[in-house]
Amino acid sequence: MISAAIYVRISSDSTGEGLGVARQEADCRALAERLGWTVAEVYRDNDISAYSGRTRPDYERLLAAVDAGTVRGLIAWHPDRLHRSPKELERFIDLAERTGLQIQTCQSGAVDLSSPSGRMVARMLGATARYESEHKAARIRRKLAENAAAGKPHGGHRPYGWEVDRLTIRESEAAVLRDAARRVLAGEPLRSILRDLNARGLHNASGKPWTHPTFRNVLLHARHAGLREYNGQEMGQAAWPAIIPPETWRAVRRILTNPERVTTPGRAGRLHLLSGIARCGVCGSPLRVGHSRATEAYRCTASACVSRRRDRLEEYVEAVVIARLSRPDAAALLTPEDDGGERERAVQAAELVRQRLDDAAASFASGIITARQLATITGQLRPELATLEAAAAPPPDRAGVLGELVSAGDVAAAWEALSPDARRTVVRLLLEITVARGRRGPGFSTEGITLTWR
């Protein structure tokens, strides 16, 4: 009696119930009984495509068992359950020839890899399966592109902020996204926002606590702005409404993708008040805290152009902020100054540039212009669009950030009660800080420190 193994695989299991592999296994066990083979082990790879090239853990275990001689017979539902890649098939043929492996399938009968004709049939079946996989993949890509061009959604798991149909806003989650966008624009770090959400039990679409990468990816998703993206490119308006205005979303995206944006604590686990906010007055690079003997100092990250004691510089900035928020006219800080319509003009100009980019892409698709011409147009328009989008960004919600401080009877006490993240948000919102070289000698001098109110 032959000691046999069963191998079952299904490419996609959207429900996670494994019903496809279970049905394959039942048919394979029935075949083993008819053949008089003893099933020693079942190898299962659920929800893994052979065409994708991903490693199939149980398939690799099966090959190791065949190579070791513990498996002499193999049963699969169909040959294409074993391979959909010619390269993979050749590896399997070499192993089967060397070990004398007997192969049976429920749908195609015996697979004889010991003879030239049997190997020819196996290769023909493999080539057919490969063709079907490639043809199916092409159809899927075409359908996804058509959906994107029409602004329609793809399938998949329910995205945060939306109902299962992916078209209807779930208001309880949409409110979280709007508030998160507001807080990002005000300068609050993602780490602080998601920590607050998790503490309040406001978890992700799967009901699990937020992680930094997941939360960041959700905020970067164009669908929240009512836009359709495909392969990283904006395709235009989506078939669903916007949770966040497009210009607000673009402003959030610029902040979150800024390579200079570093908001994680240093090696000592502390988040310093001015790190990444204050800039070098010599070269313009951000200042961060470094250690010199027993003293902490803010230093230029590029060339160490300037260095100022951390505690003294922070005390000075805090004193200036508290004094300004304690003045009788502090309430005026809650309302941004009128820009004379500059932002609205930037919004309109940015939309015109996007339309030009869309027209260029359509001309390329129709064969009117070449790929090189498209690249030239895109290369010229993208920088202009980035500048306009920055000018079109909505102003931060000053009332939400400063309201409690301005209304406090004791601003200094209210400031002390704030978290380090909240203090950084206030400083970033109110001030541009540059630190140039000051006079040498003992004591702390404000010479070279420029604080400009935003």
Beta strands, then each sheet from edge to edge (+ up, - down):
strand 1: 3-10
strand 2: 38-46
strand 3: 73-76
strand 4: 102-105
strand 5: 109-111
strand 6: 227-230
strand 7: 233-237
strand 8: 279-280
strand 9: 287-292
strand 10: 295-300
strand 11: 307-309
strand 12: 431-435
strand 13: 449-453
sheet 1: 2+ 1+ 3+ 4+ 5-
sheet 2: 6+ 7-
sheet 3: 8+ 12+ 13-
sheet 4: 9+ 10- 11+
end
